[in-house]
């Protein structure tokens, strides 16, 4: 049923944003990196300000919207020491990434950009939702079999590249199942379409998929 869908899906990037700590850095570099990492309070405030700005600019629409990340933004063209944060949000309606530029020092959102059909990392809330939907699907549970309760579930966003693909513009998550020995189950091949609220199980075990080096683990 889903053969044509899966052939045109491209697995494009990892779920998690790159770590703030880079191996091999000096203590001074680590301290500087930590300074440029928003605190929990700053992240919460930036998310709230971004959500308000999105609403005020008429970009909220209906359906789910998730805040994906908040990163300190270094504006090379501005002479300022203000704490500038770039908030990335994802809106299901229209498959839209929303970038909000937040000046925490002044307490204003200086700019909001909306970009359709671009790659956006998966939020923790979306990962948990995709995982729950998959693991409560009888066919998935049956194929996992004896490893149920022992596996680590890894996830990454997949992206349909062609407008004619039925999954184009959908929030689709590919799940991988890692067993205690360190390997991965060849079956089931599971995609969760969060936009359509469907769990898709690829019936063709020999489908060709892009290589997956790593993903979010739990």
N, C-alpha and C positions, 0 to 999 in steps of 0.2 A: 504493500500500500504506500509506503513512504520512500520507495527506492529513489525516485527522481528527486525528492526533497534532500535526502542525505548526500547524494552525489554533489549537489551544488552548495552545500554548506562548507564554509571555510572556518576552521578552528584558528582564531586569529591572535589571541593573547591570553596571558595568565589572569586568574581571578584577582590575585593580590597585586597592589601597587608595589613598586620596588621598595625594598627596605630602606629606612632612613639611615641605617648604619652600614657603612661600606667597609668590608674587610680590608685590613692593611692600612687603615688611616692612623695617623698619629693621635695622641690624646688631645692635642690642640684642635685638630681637625674634627674629632668626635665632639668636643665641646662646642665648636662653632656650628656643627650640624645640629646638635641638640637645641641650640639657641634658635635656629631657623625652623624647628619643628613646632607647630602649634600645640599649646597645652590643651588638656581636655576641656577646660573652661573656654579657651579661645575657640576651639572647634565647635563646641555647643553654641556659642554666641554667633559664630560665622554661619553655621547652618541656619539658625533662626533668622538672621538678617537676610540670607540668600532666599529663604522661603518667602519672606515678606516681599522682597524685591521682585521675585518671580510672579507673585500674586498681583502686585501693583502694576506690573508691566503687561498683564494679560496673558502670561505664558503658562499659567498653571494648568488649564484645560481640565478634563475629567480623567478619572482613572489613577493608577498608582504613580507616584513620584518618589524616588529614593535619592537621598544624599549619599554620594559615593565616597567622596574624599574632600579633605581640606588641607591645602598645602601652602606654606609660606611662599609668597610671590615676590620675586626680586625684579623690580621694575628698573631696568638699566637706564631708562630715559628720564627718570624722576629723581630729583635731588631731595630725598626724604629719608628719614629713619623710622617712618611709621611702620606699624605691623600690618602688612598687606597680605591677605589670604585669598587664594583662588579656590573656590568651592565648585566641585563638579557634581551635578545632579543628573539623574536620568528620568525622563518622562516617557511612560509607555505609550501614551497617545501620540502618534506620529513618529515614534522611535527617535526621540530628540534628546541630545545631550545639551545641558544648560550650564554655561560657565559664568559664575558670578564672581566679580572682583570686589573684595570687601576690604575696606580700610578700617581696621579695628581701632586705630588710634583716634580717628575722626568720627567713627561710628556711622559710616556711610557706605553704601554700595555704589561704586563709581561706574560700573559697567556690567551689562548682562548680555551674553551672546547665546543664541540658540542654533544648534547645528544638527541637522537631520542625518540619519543613517551613517553614523560614525561609530568607531569602536569605543566602548565605555566599559570599564571594569565592573565586576559584579560586586554588589554590596553584601555585607554579612547577612542581612535580613533575607535577601533574595536567595543566597546560598542555602540557608536553613529551610526556606520554603521549598526550593527545588529538591533538596535532600528528603524532606518529609513526604512530598508527593511521590517520589520514586519508591521510597522504602515502604509505603503503604499500598503500593500497586501489587496485587497478587502475583502476576506473572514475573515481576522483578524479584520479589521475595522467593518465588519458586526456583528461579535460575541461580540466585545467590546461594540458596540451599544451606549447607552446613556452616557457611561462613557468616550467616546472618548474626549480627551482634558482635562480630569480631573484626569486621572490615573497617578500613578508613575510607571515607568517601571524599574524593577529590572532584573539583568542579572547575570548569572554565566556560567562558562565553563563546558561543559559536555564531557565525555571522553569514547569512545568506547573501551572496554577492549580486544576484541577478533579480531584477524587479519582477520577472515572471514566476519566480519561485514562490510557492504558497507560503513559505516561511519568511519571505523578505519583510523586513520591518518588524519582525517579532523578537521578543527577548527570549532567546533559546540558550539553554545550559546543557553542556555535555558532562555527564557524570562518569567517573572512573572508580572502580572498586579495588582497593589495595588490600591484599590478604596479609596475615601476620608474618608469613615467610618473606614478604617484601615484594612479591610479584603482583600482577594485576589479573583479574578475571577477564578471559577473552569474551565471555558472555555473562550478563546481557550487555548489549550496546544501548545505552539509554540517553535520550535527549528529553529534556523537560521544556516544553513551550509554555513559559510563564504568561505570555500574552493571551494565549488561547486556553490556558489552564488544562493542558494535556501532557500526558507522559507518552512519549513516542519510543517504541522499542524496535530497533532495526532488525527485520527478519532475515537479512542477508549477512551471514557472518564473514563473507569475503569482500565486503565493501572496502574501498580504499579511502582511508582518512589521513589527514595531515598528521605528522608526528607530534606527539605531546610530551614535552620534556618534564613538566612538573605542573602542579596546581595546588589549590588550597586544600589543606589536609585537616581532618578532624577525627 
